[in-house]
Amino acid sequence: MYGAIKHIHLVCITLSITLFALRGFWMLVDSHWLQKRWLNRATYLIDTLLLGSAISLVVMLQQYPFVDHWLTAKVLAMLLYIALGAIALRRGKTKVIRTLALIGALASVGYIIGAALNHHPLSWLAS
């Protein structure tokens, strides 16, 4: 069961990051694709599966935020990613603000991946 949930989690991570980067590119080039309703719904579905699989893994492994420091850092970085992503794709008033938020969101994704792989709050600096 663990293997299947971890696989779902990793697939959802890949899809979520890919779709976010693609939507960020579309924002930069003012593409009409960014307004497609089905794309937003697919994103919500993938992110819901991602969160559900993450919670399942946390419970299965008995590693919890605010107990395991690397997981706390990962959750906080995820909240930053969500906030910056919202600014990049919807809430940013200018293209410059949206672009900076996009770069910050992608940087936070890089941090999250490093923290997950190294199980350390220093992310890539821990290896």
C-alpha positions in Angstrom: 0.0 0.0 0.0 2.8 2.4 0.9 4.4 1.9 -2.6 1.2 2.7 -4.4 0.5 5.9 -2.4 4.1 7.0 -2.8 3.8 6.5 -6.5 0.6 8.4 -6.7 2.2 11.2 -4.7 5.3 11.4 -7.0 3.1 11.4 -10.2 0.9 14.1 -8.7 4.0 16.2 -7.8 5.3 15.9 -11.4 1.9 16.8 -12.9 1.4 19.7 -10.5 4.8 21.3 -11.0 4.6 20.8 -14.8 1.2 22.3 -15.0 2.2 25.2 -12.8 5.3 25.9 -14.9 3.2 25.7 -18.1 0.6 28.0 -16.6 3.3 30.4 -15.6 4.7 30.4 -19.1 1.2 31.1 -20.5 0.9 34.0 -18.1 4.2 35.4 -19.4 3.1 35.2 -23.0 -0.6 36.3 -22.3 -2.0 33.0 -23.7 -5.7 32.3 -23.8 -4.9 28.8 -22.4 -4.6 30.3 -19.0 -8.3 31.0 -18.9 -9.5 27.4 -19.7 -11.8 26.2 -17.1 -11.0 22.5 -17.5 -7.3 23.3 -16.9 -8.1 24.9 -13.6 -10.3 22.0 -12.6 -7.6 19.5 -13.5 -5.1 21.4 -11.4 -7.5 21.3 -8.4 -8.0 17.6 -8.9 -4.3 16.9 -9.1 -3.5 19.1 -6.1 -6.2 17.4 -4.1 -4.8 14.0 -4.8 -1.3 15.3 -4.0 -2.5 16.6 -0.6 -4.4 13.4 0.1 -1.4 11.2 -0.7 0.8 13.4 1.4 -1.4 13.1 4.4 -1.6 9.3 3.9 2.2 9.1 3.8 2.6 11.2 6.9 0.2 9.0 8.8 1.8 5.7 7.4 5.3 6.8 8.2 4.4 8.5 11.5 6.4 11.6 10.6 4.6 14.8 11.4 5.0 18.5 10.8 6.0 20.4 13.9 7.6 17.1 15.2 10.0 16.4 12.3 11.8 19.6 11.4 12.3 18.8 7.7 8.6 18.2 7.3 7.7 21.4 9.0 10.0 23.3 6.7 8.5 21.5 3.7 4.9 22.4 4.8 5.9 26.1 5.4 7.6 26.2 2.0 4.5 24.7 0.4 2.4 27.5 2.0 4.8 30.0 0.5 4.5 28.3 -2.9 0.7 28.4 -2.8 0.8 32.2 -1.9 3.4 33.0 -4.6 1.6 30.8 -7.1 -1.7 32.7 -6.5 0.1 36.0 -7.0 1.8 34.7 -10.2 -1.3 33.4 -11.8 -4.1 35.5 -10.5 -3.5 38.2 -8.0 -0.4 40.0 -9.2 -1.3 43.5 -10.4 1.5 43.8 -12.9 3.5 41.5 -15.2 6.7 42.3 -13.2 5.0 41.3 -9.9 3.6 38.1 -11.5 7.0 37.2 -12.9 8.8 37.7 -9.6 6.2 35.6 -7.8 6.5 32.9 -10.5 10.3 32.8 -9.9 9.8 32.7 -6.2 7.2 29.9 -6.4 9.5 27.8 -8.6 12.4 28.5 -6.2 10.2 27.3 -3.3 9.4 24.1 -5.2 13.1 23.5 -5.6 13.6 24.0 -1.9 10.7 21.6 -1.2 12.2 18.9 -3.4 15.6 19.3 -1.7 14.0 19.0 1.8 12.1 15.9 0.8 15.1 14.2 -0.7 17.5 15.0 2.1 15.0 14.9 5.0 16.6 18.1 6.2 15.3 21.7 6.6 18.5 22.9 4.9 17.2 21.3 1.7 20.0 21.1 -0.9 22.6 22.6 1.5 22.3 19.5 3.7 23.9 17.1 1.2 
